[in-house]
Amino acid sequence: MTVMVRFLGSGNAFSDGGRANAAIHVTAPGVSLLLDCGGSALPAIKKHLDPANIDAIAETHLHGDHFGGITFLVLEQHFAGRKRELVVGGPPSLDQRLRAAEQALYPDFFGRVELGFPLRTLVLAEKPTELGGAQVSALEVRHVRLSEPHGLRVKVGGALIAYSGDARWSEHLIPVARGADLFICEASYFDSDDPAHISYRQLMAHRAQLGAKRIVLTHLGAETLAHLTELELEHAQDGTVVEV
């Protein structure tokens, strides 16, 4: 089975380099799963696919550049006439935070108009959950505690895709990446230390521990973008497609 991974949004929270917020589409026969749906994801999605083809979303954490686009996607799909269920999996507070976002952005719609399709949320955990045709596990990582961060392991057929979400370096990243055919890892910074994000230099220093067959960098900030010619690892840009 061929698994396609399309980076719809490869930017950080500030859209450095004009990149869209986090959104990565994983597809295979019977599989259509979006990893994260950041605030600016909807226009990025529409550049490359029909949003109606997204069956489910797996969220790594509850920061706006990773989950802030869900409300816009749901509203767009309602008016586009969607009837098929959309399932969103993520941290424990996902449903509560989505309801708050809906009321902050469109209080005249959400809760007043019956949504034209079923929208269901679920909590991801270490035990695999079926989501969008894939088996998705959520493993603890270190980022900003209140965002409830976790990394994802996505099994599609015989392929394993791992995704750091946002995370600083810690040994928690090792079980997220271990044995993955593709490890999608953030690289917000090139060599600066940050309490919430990993840098490219830190990643390279621990590369052997991760045990992933292939690493592609995403969530690139201005510092990393200024050093692209120095990167020894593959890096994504908006629209990049990787075959697993």
N, C-alpha and C positions, 0 to 999 in steps of 0.2 A: 504493500500500500504506500502510495506517495502522499506525503504530508507537505502542504504548502504553508509557509509562514510569511505574511505580508505586514510590514511595519507601516501602518497608516500614519502614526504619529511617533516621532522618535526624539522629541524635544523634552526639555526640563520644564519646571513650573513657569519659567519666564519666557518660554518660546524662543530661546536664544537661537540665532541663525535663521529665524523665521519658521522654525519647525513647530509642528502641531504637538499638543500634549499627548500623553501616552495612550496608544491604542494599537493592538497587535492582533491580527486576524489569523486564526489557525483553521485550515480547511483540509478535508479529506473526504472520500466517499462516506456520506452519512454524518459528517462532522462540520459544524460551523460555529466556532467559539471565539469570542472577542476577549482578549486579555486586557483589562482596563479600558475605561472609556472616559478620558479626561475632558476638561471643560471645552476644549476646542476640537473635540474629536469628530463631531457630526459633519462639518464640511470636509474634513480629511477622509472620513468614511465614504462620503458621496462622490469623491473624486475617483474611487476605485471599485465601488460595488453598490448594489442596491441594499440599503439597510434592512429591507425585509428578509434578506438572506441570512441575517444574524439570528441564530437560534438561542444563544445564551451568552452571558457575560460573566467572566471570573475576575473579581476585583482583588488587588493585592493589598490595598489599604484605603483609608478614608480621607485622603487629601484631594482637593478640588481638581488638581491636574491629573488625577487618576480615576476619580468617579464622578466628577462634576458634569460630565456630558450626558449622563444617563437620563436626566430629566428632559433634556432637549431631544434625545433620541426617542424617548417614549412619546412625547408630544407629537413629534414628526410622524411617527408610525401610526398614531391614532388618526391623524388627518389624512394619512396616505391610505387608510382603509385596511390596515393589518387586522387579521382575525386570529392568527396563530399565536400561541403562547410565547412569551419572552421570559426567560428565567435568568435571574441575577444571583450569583453566589459570591459571598465575601465574608468579612469579619462579623463578629456578633452584633455590632451596632448598625449594620448595613441598613436594615429596614427602617429603623428609627431615623437615621440620617437622611435617607432618601425622602421620607415623608417630610422632614424639615426643609429639605431643598425644594421640594414641590411647592410647599406653602410660601417659601421665601420668593420663589421665582414666578409662579403662576397660581396664586390663591383663588383667582376667579375661575380656574379650570379644575384643578385637582381637588377632589372631594365634592365638587358641584356637578361635574359632568361624568357620566358613566364611561369609563375607558372602553374603547372598542375591541380590546383583546385582553386575554388574561396576562397579568404581570405577577410573577411569583418570585419571592426572594428565599434564599436558604443560606445557612451558615456552613462555610467550608471548614474542614478539619483535616487532621492527619490521615484519617481513614478515607480512602478514595470515595468521591461522590460522582455519579454520572451527571454530566453537564454538557450540553451541546453536542452530545455524541461521543465525548471523551470522558476519561476517568481523571478527576482532578483532586489532588491532595494539597493541603495548605500546611506549611511548616513555618515555625516561628523564625523571625529575623529581628535584627535590631535597627530601629529607625526612630521616629517620634512616637512615644508610647500611646498618646491619645488618638493617633491615626489607626491603631490596631493593626500593625503591619504583619504580613506573612509572605513568604515566598511560595511559588506554585510549582507543582510537578504535574505535568499534563501527559497522560498516556493515550496515544492514538494508535491502535493496532499494535505493532511491535516497536513503535517509536516513542521516545521519551523526551519531552521538551520541558526544560526547567526555566524559571523566570524569577529573578531576584526581587522584582518590584523595586521599591526604594529601600536601601539598606546600607548601613555603614559596615565596614569589615568586622566580622566576628566569626567565630567557629560555627555559628548557626548556619552560615552559608554553605558549609561543606555538605551536610546531608541534603540540602536543596539541590545542589549541582551534581552530586555524586552519580556517575553512570549515565548522565544525560547525553543523548545524541546531539542535542543543542542546548546550550546554556545561554539564555538572554540575560545580560547583566548590565545594570546601570553603570555609567561612568560620568557622573555629574562634573567631576573635576579631573584634572590631569595629574597634578602632584600635590595639591593642597589638602591638608587635613581638615576634615569637617565632622562634627559630631553626629550627623545624620546620614551622610552619603559616603560611598566608597569612591576612591580615586583610581585612575588607571594604574598608577604606580603601585598602589596597595594591591590591586587585583593581580598584577604581574608578579608581585612578590609572593603571592599565595596560590598562583595558578596551578602548580603541581598538586596541591592539596585538594583541589576541587574535583578532579577526576572526571571532568566533562570532555567529551570527544571534540566538541567544537564550541567556541565562544563567540557571540556577536554582541557588541556593545550598543547600548541605546541610552536614552535619557541624557543626551549630551549637552553640557553647558558650554558657555562661552570659552572657558579655559581649555576644555578638551577640544573644542572646535578649532582653537588656535594652534593645536598641535597634531592635527590629523595626519600629517605626513610622517610623524614619529611613531604612530601606533603600529604595533606588531600584530594586533588582533583585528579581525573584521569589525567594521562598525556600520550601523544602519543609518539610512537617511529616509525621509518620508517617501514611501513607495517601494522601498527595497523588498525584494521577494527572495526567500531562502527556501530551498527544497530539502526536506529531511528524509 
